[in-house]
Amino acid sequence: MQERLQKIISRSGITSRRHAEGLILSGKVKVNGKSITKLGSKADINVDKIEVDGKIIQKPQKFIYLALNKPKRYITTRFDPQRRHTVYELLPEDLKNVVWPVGRLDFNTEGLLILTNDGELTQILTHPSKEHEKEYLVELDKEISEGKLEKIENGVFIDGRKTSKTEAVATGKIVRLIVHEGWNRQIRKMFAVLGYSVINLRRVRVSKLKLGNIELGTYQKIKKNDLI
């Protein structure tokens, strides 16, 4: 059965669908020896020889799903030219080159990070139109007023764009915040424009999966239906 190339590539466990689209557009994908550069192109993995960056891809492998409690001062990329710690140091050797993070957490943000080799799930959880919830505990430098908390809930302007509506509940200096977006340093910027500094930021839930009792710096294997 023929399917879109980016879907085949993501399901093979090589990379996410979004990155697969980039590989196609850059001419790094071939079908039966012919370079393919159009995103609408289809193929049948049971019949066609599909190459990505010179490597023949295989039928979808067994998918892996991990929930990791990321510590502060770790980045979510595989390599870092500044030689900072990466989350891959927290994984066993047999998984380091297999999974990738679903979304990201900033260098100084801790908490729940999903890693997988399932490109379809990555697309579902990260595409803005799906609006999957992400819940955070935000520690501020001072208590937030009701008026400014309401502004956070209704959306604030960051770099010329307004954030979507959120759910926010404050207890002293701690705000429990639920967002549907994932802009770069979004939460820190949201509070900064209202005059607050974020002292600590921890993600405690992605979609329906909670961080629970996963110890800092460790991971647990989970199932796809734990997330969606």
Buried (B, 14 or more C-beta within 10 A) or exposed (E): EEEBBBBBBBBBBBBBBBBBBEBBBEEBBBBEEEEBEEEEBBBEBEEBEBBBEEEEBEEBEEBBBBBBBBBBEBBBEEEBEEEEBBBBEBBEEEBBEBBBBBBBBBBEBBBBBBBBBBBBBBBBBBEEEEEBEBBBBBBBEEEBEEEBBEBBBEBBEBEEEEBEEBEBEBEEBBBBBBBBEBEEBBBBBBBBBBEBEBEBBBBBBBBEBBBEEBEBBEBBEBEEEBBE
